Amino acid sequence: MTKKPPMLTAHEALEHLLSHAKPVEEQESVAMQSALGRVLAQDVNSLVDVPPVDNTAMDGYAVSSFDTAIPGSMLKIGQRIPAGSVGIQLTPGTAARIFTGAPIPSGADAVVMQEDCIILETHSDQVQVTIAPTAGQWIRRRGEDLTAGKTALTAGTFLRPQELGVAASAGLTHLDVKRRVKVAAFFTGDELSLPGQPLKPGGIYNSNRDTLLACLQSLGCEPTDLGIVPDRLEATREALRRASQDHDLIITSGGVSVGEEDHIKPAVSAEGRLDLWQIAIKPGKPLAFGAVRKSGQPDGGEVWFMGLPGNPVSSFVTFLLFVRPFILRLQGRPVVTPQSYPMRADFNWPKADRRNEFLRVKINDQGGLDLFPNQSSGVLTSASWGDGLLDCPPGQTIQVGDMVKYIPFNALLT
């Protein structure tokens, strides 16, 4: 009897995966409006200083701190400077009425917000400054955000709305980005139907299709949906051959167990190679990793393959833990480990498992974590209810008040 090899830990499996992932090389220049969700290919330098001149952060009065060293100082209002205009030099004993974003006139070294000033009815052309401002107060200095010729964004940055705003403030209209990672996906199981179709006897709707395709889109990939593939070896091999065309990665859901109707393992072995099989995690465990030869191209190289479990929570969690970092490495992103936080458990988990468990949890109003009551790998509502995963090491129990490792979903889906 052949002894089964020991299961890999999550860390071992991830290190194995990442050692094979090489960033795509192709890049393109895209307009700013098309850059959302792309990965920056090169460092971006600012074309201008931001802000371009010293300006005020508040509506109020530009003054000399020398003239206002004593609270209650009275100054003549010598000019009015709205945003978009430039004032004249401030003369001693005067103040400039100024509005947020307007340039600081020469001779002024502080801004007093209007709430700290009084306009007397009998002297409407004068302002009383009720405080003694310090030099530099409420002044935004030239170039304090961005400096012309200096790096504004670094290569490997995933472009969110805020990064596009930085690029726009730097004066850029186009960005050089990596081409999108192309991922083909198909789903095995004769029991599966698409929503809107009649259910087969004993059948279920395919939730993994929409979950995984949405995950790919959230990461900025270019997904190709190859649909549901029958539980037959030749059909699975044909789907792999189709998926090997013009893609960087193939992912599947289902068919990675050891049953008679699970054909992913022999199909991938016939069309390429399979390196990885079982991981000591829960939910999950069966995860196939390997490569498929590009069909019709004897010397055309290979396309990476990752086969996920069929149970919906197992499929979702293994995607987040293993497929996501693999894709991030293909995209050229420097950081692939999601941000995690120590948080307080407000529940008991008395039965330790020999595998690394990833429990679906949610932050409560008291700042602790609540546990979804049904942690079955088939209960996808646990992931919808929750806002993250609790990383519970092998052999560990949890008691109320214990500090645990929490990974929010929003750190796993970008």
Secondary structure as GFF3:
##gff-version 3
##sequence-region A 1 414
A	DSSP	alpha_helix	10	18	.	.	.	ID=ss1
A	DSSP	beta_strand	27	31	.	.	.	ID=ss2
A	DSSP	three_ten_helix	32	34	.	.	.	ID=ss3
A	DSSP	beta_strand	44	45	.	.	.	ID=ss4
A	DSSP	beta_strand	55	56	.	.	.	ID=ss5
A	DSSP	beta_strand	60	63	.	.	.	ID=ss6
A	DSSP	beta_strand	73	81	.	.	.	ID=ss7
A	DSSP	beta_strand	94	98	.	.	.	ID=ss8
A	DSSP	beta_strand	110	113	.	.	.	ID=ss9
A	DSSP	three_ten_helix	114	116	.	.	.	ID=ss10
A	DSSP	beta_strand	117	120	.	.	.	ID=ss11
A	DSSP	beta_strand	123	129	.	.	.	ID=ss12
A	DSSP	beta_strand	139	140	.	.	.	ID=ss13
A	DSSP	beta_strand	151	153	.	.	.	ID=ss14
A	DSSP	alpha_helix	161	169	.	.	.	ID=ss15
A	DSSP	beta_strand	174	178	.	.	.	ID=ss16
A	DSSP	beta_strand	182	188	.	.	.	ID=ss17
A	DSSP	beta_strand	192	193	.	.	.	ID=ss18
A	DSSP	beta_strand	204	205	.	.	.	ID=ss19
A	DSSP	alpha_helix	207	218	.	.	.	ID=ss20
A	DSSP	beta_strand	222	229	.	.	.	ID=ss21
A	DSSP	alpha_helix	233	243	.	.	.	ID=ss22
A	DSSP	beta_strand	249	253	.	.	.	ID=ss23
A	DSSP	alpha_helix	264	271	.	.	.	ID=ss24
A	DSSP	beta_strand	272	278	.	.	.	ID=ss25
A	DSSP	beta_strand	281	282	.	.	.	ID=ss26
A	DSSP	beta_strand	286	293	.	.	.	ID=ss27
A	DSSP	beta_strand	302	308	.	.	.	ID=ss28
A	DSSP	alpha_helix	312	318	.	.	.	ID=ss29
A	DSSP	pi_helix	319	323	.	.	.	ID=ss30
A	DSSP	alpha_helix	324	331	.	.	.	ID=ss31
A	DSSP	beta_strand	341	345	.	.	.	ID=ss32
A	DSSP	beta_strand	356	363	.	.	.	ID=ss33
A	DSSP	beta_strand	368	371	.	.	.	ID=ss34
A	DSSP	alpha_helix	381	385	.	.	.	ID=ss35
A	DSSP	beta_strand	388	392	.	.	.	ID=ss36
A	DSSP	beta_strand	403	408	.	.	.	ID=ss37
A	DSSP	three_ten_helix	409	411	.	.	.	ID=ss38
###
